[in-house]
Amino acid sequence: MNFGVLKTAFSSDKSLLQSIKNIFGFYPNNLFLYKLAFLHKSSSQENSRGIRIDNERLEYLGDAVLDCIIADYLFRKFPYKDEGFLTEMRSKIVSRSQLIRLAQKIGMDNLIRIDTSSGNAYRSFAGDAFEALIGAIYLDRGYKFTKKILLKRIIEVHLDIDQLENLEINYKSKLIELAQREKKQLRFLVVEEVGTGYRKQYIVDAEIEDKVIARGQDYSIKGAEQNAAEKAYHALVDPPVA
């Protein structure tokens, strides 16, 4: 007898159960964890103790589990690469933009409960939910099962590791190396904050020897620094022809 089918048939959440089965190939034991993983803070709910619940705690846990699994995967896949290479590759895989793309590729972004009625721009909600989902699977099925699902159903299917290896994304590190090589002082300075709430963005200047080389803008200071660093790096290495 197929108990998975029976669970789906008699569950009020059969649509969510079936979606998880279709995407990841298994039925949850504790469906509440998965419902929580897909609950964005804009749609947070109050429990019986008066505490508002959403997916942020699961996101925190999933972030740590994801880092561990990817670190182990890369360590085994590239046995002769040094720590710097492994760290950069891990950063590429677990970057917010990459997690958003993965969430969209597997279709889990359609399962997220999010309140858009206020018009707020929730730029990273799919990536956050992806991490929260990893946390949910870990609590529901354990580390080994989570590792198997993440690698076999997501990473090895939806990521081109060879292409990712040649992708240059850490322009901040490149710019720091360039400035150090030329013995020049580099700093990133937050010069302005625009918008409020979830629409708030940071404007950052990349300065070398107190001269503004480029300006970046993003929903996080880190993202704005990377944006400014990319522009500054290209301005210095590939200046426009006069």
Secondary structure as UniProt FT lines:
FT   HELIX           3..9
FT   TURN            12..13
FT   HELIX           14..24
FT   HELIX           31..37
FT   HELIX           41..43
FT   STRAND          45..46
FT   TURN            48..49
FT   STRAND          52..53
FT   HELIX           56..77
FT   TURN            79..80
FT   HELIX           83..94
FT   HELIX           96..106
FT   HELIX           108..111
FT   TURN            117..118
FT   TURN            123..124
FT   HELIX           125..141
FT   HELIX           143..149
FT   HELIX           150..155
FT   HELIX           156..158
FT   HELIX           161..165
FT   HELIX           171..181
FT   TURN            182..183
FT   STRAND          186..194
FT   HELIX           197..199
FT   STRAND          201..208
FT   TURN            209..210
FT   STRAND          211..218
FT   HELIX           221..237
//
